[in-house]
Amino acid sequence: MIIFAIDDEIPMLSELHCSIQEASPEAGIHDFRFAADALKAITENGIVPDIVFSDIELPGMNGLNLALRIKQLAPMAKIVFVTGYSQYAVEAYRQRINGYVLKPIDAEQIRRELDYLTEPYRQEPGKLQVRCFGYFEIFWQGKPVPFGRKQTKELLAFLIDRNGICTSEEISDALWEGDTDIKACKTRLRVLLYDLKATLSDLGLNNIVIRRRGAIGVDSTCLDCDYYRFLKGDIQAVNAFHGEYMTQYSWAESTLGNLMLAP
């Protein structure tokens, strides 16, 4: 196992290194004071980390930017943030997010994070499970949701991707790109929307779809969605993103581009 330790302060970097070494004696540890050096180790030296422990506040590039850049170069790398500022961790733990180590660091903290990284994600009960990273899929109580129409599933995917209220014209442009028959598009959309609401109603989920003055959206609080957790900074969702997003839908490429360039 290859582990990167990144901190621009030499005493803190030494402390981080020693703690990692004590927690995981078999690991190959590579120390870096600057983000650019860590990236160069991957791009020029071919050293691909399995796990990265990085300070959040780094000169020239903050820890989140570095983490996303590393994920582009090494999609399977796991990221753990190291910080001396408790406000970062308070919000993380409030949301039951891990992936933060508070300074001063010790081996037990590191060991706890290493153990956590091997645990599967625990889905929130009572919520529709949505997987956007990779092939878009919907699950209810661990089983795939059956859709009567292929485009009903695509409609739900688009509403989730928009992460807010969108107009029928926006939906039509995505699902039937190039079709200038507005009346026909509106008719098809009404059919899909009816089918979607019926499918969700059969599961006892009647409040997910939102209608407001001709616009349509979804209630994100009813969804356990990897994309939404990524946007909130959930470290498990960041680690789950391997450069693929709703791969079966061409209209999702713009969101994928934004994810790859996320600040």
Number of C-alpha atoms within 10 A of each C-alpha: 11 15 24 25 24 29 28 17 13 13 10 17 19 15 18 25 23 17 19 27 17 15 19 17 11 11 16 14 20 16 19 20 19 17 24 13 14 22 20 12 16 15 14 9 9 10 17 21 24 17 20 22 26 29 29 23 17 18 13 10 14 15 24 20 15 23 25 21 18 23 21 16 15 20 20 17 22 23 28 26 22 26 21 15 13 13 9 16 20 13 11 18 12 9 12 9 18 19 23 25 24 16 16 12 19 17 18 13 18 23 15 14 18 18 10 14 18 8 8 8 11 6 13 13 10 12 18 24 23 20 18 22 20 15 12 17 16 21 15 17 14 10 9 12 17 13 16 13 12 10 17 20 19 20 19 19 20 22 19 21 19 16 14 14 17 18 14 17 14 13 20 20 15 17 19 13 11 9 11 11 9 13 9 12 19 15 11 15 21 13 13 21 18 12 18 20 17 16 18 19 13 9 13 9 17 13 12 18 18 14 12 10 6 9 15 17 21 22 15 16 11 16 18 20 22 20 22 19 16 17 12 14 13 20 21 21 19 23 20 21 22 17 17 19 23 22 16 12 15 10 16 19 15 10 14 17 13 10 19 16 12 12 11
